[in-house]
Amino acid sequence: LKMSMFPPVPIQSPQAHPSMEDMLCPSPGLARMHMIKGKDAIDHYLATHIKGLSKQEAAAYRNSYMKNICIEMLRQGYHKSFAELFTLIEKWNAFREASGPGSAIWLEKSLAEQPDKLDQLHYFLTRTEAAQRSEYYEEMYINQLNLAYCFNKPKDKWLRNYFYEQCYKTAQLIKIDGGRKEAEAHANMGLVREEQGQFLKAVEHYEAFYQLTVGRVWKDDADRNLNTVACEHLWRVYTLLADKMLENKEPQEAIKTLIKALEMAKEGG
């Protein structure tokens, strides 16, 4: 029997995810206004950086909407955004191959064949790169977070998780907000690790979230105190971790962890 003594707390980010309608993603019509016919730049990049790409695959890139997105990035000087886009497409292809025929992702179109997602990636990746050049790390973080929100559907969570990780890295560079964005980034990474069943790593992130919000009056979009949210996350993940310890026949460690959960439940109210 499990020793979970507390009612479940829904898994959620400290900030409510806005709907796609609320996002500042560009409309497909606006994003497609600047289609470019030249192909030399994309051909050169493909030949130089994407090893093993066949002539047929290169031609498919040249004759796609993605070609126009890529050439636009190159012509505007956003080489980092361009490289990152290709990295994400390669990650998607690798994930698809690893999942194999018959999996849900096997039947989906490649990321390179989904114009709406390409629009969002083009828009926010280039804004992120521009902010990075100017060392506007807070703006950089916001654009990366917007990308995470854009890809919050279950089938896109690998993209959401990627951008949460980028947010976490960027948050370490922000020195002007008292650590709020670093705290939020820890909360989001805790969510990712918890969903992946990596409870010890989730605990590390949630504990950092808790420490950064002690004594603060910061609130999320639902008007909840962030330290209270941190207590809820810790109480939940400590309980999950204790259950895992019991399964592994570690009763003493499970009891210690459940005591921590009880303390967080009391503190969080």
QUIWO-V641304 format. One record per run of one state. SS is the DSSP state (a for helix, b for strand, c for the rest). FROM is the first residue (numbers start at 1). LEN is the number of residues. If there is no record, write none. Layout:
[[SS,FROM,LEN] [SS,FROM,LEN]]
//
This chain:
[[c,1,19] [a,20,3] [c,23,5] [a,28,7] [c,35,5] [a,40,10] [c,50,5] [a,55,8] [c,63,2] [a,65,11] [c,76,3] [a,79,21] [c,100,5] [a,105,3] [c,108,3] [a,111,3] [c,114,1] [a,115,19] [c,134,3] [a,137,14] [c,151,3] [a,154,18] [c,172,8] [a,180,16] [c,196,3] [a,199,15] [c,214,5] [b,219,1] [c,220,5] [b,225,1] [a,226,22] [c,248,3] [a,251,18] [c,269,1]]
//
